[in-house]
Amino acid sequence: MLDVVLNYYFYLAKKENIDFTVTGKLTKETGLEMFDCTTLMGNLLQNAMEAAVQTPAPQIRVELIEHRKEIFMVVSNSVAKEISASKKLLMTSKADTENHGFGLKNIEAVVHKYHGEYYMESIAENGEAMFQISIAIPKDDISKDRIPKGKESRI
């Protein structure tokens, strides 16, 4: 399902002349429920699209990294001006704050549901302002080599 979300935003980015790059992949056994995975990536990419389209050289980068015990998602996008990002939840930049900003809350909710962490920062690449959010989520222990309960060895 993640492929569907990525392909959808790839299509939208091409329509808006946004340079869109995806590196890496995640397996189906990430431990994330499909709904949560699509909510997370959909909100990350929607926010990235809205910011990138306002820049002279719009770009979005998605990095997906899977290790044995956790997954990493990094989404970077060009921004019109440097953002003061902190661990606190960013507020929407839209004028109608009462009806916007839910995507940011949804991102935070999914990350916390899986006991993950996120870090947001404003960076400069080749003189261009970029916003980057990095997410780390521990994988459920669903691997084939999982030891059944009661069969653990004591040291």
DAURVEN-V829969 format. One line per field, one symbol per residue. phi: phi as a letter, one per 20 degrees, with the letter a starting at -180 (. if undefined). psi: psi as a letter, one per 20 degrees, with the letter a starting at -180 (. if undefined). burial: I if it has 9 or more other C-alpha atoms within 8 Angstrom, else O. A space follows every 50 residues. Layout:
# DAURVEN-V829969
phi->???
psi->???
burial->???
This chain:
# DAURVEN-V829969
phi->.ffffffffffffffelefccccnbcefeenefggfffffffffffffff fffedfcfbcccddccdfdbdcccdcbfcfbgdedcffffefeffeffdc nfffffgfffgfgdleccbdbdcdclmdfcdccdcccfeffdffefefgn dfeed
psi->hhhggghghgggghhjlpopppqarqriliipqgggghgghghghggggh ghijqhmpqppppppprhirqppppqqqqhqppnqrhqpqqqjqgmhhjr jhgghhggggghhjkaqqpqqprppkjppqppppppppqqmjrhjppqqi jqqq.
burial->OIOOIIOOIIOOIIOOOIIIOOOOOIOOOIIIOOOIIIIIIIIIIIIIIO IIIIIOOIIIIIIIIIOOOIIIIIIIIIIIOIOOIIOOOOOOOOOOIOOI IOIIIIIIOIIIOIOIIIIIIIIOOOOOIIIIIIIIIIIOOOOOOOOOOO OOOOO
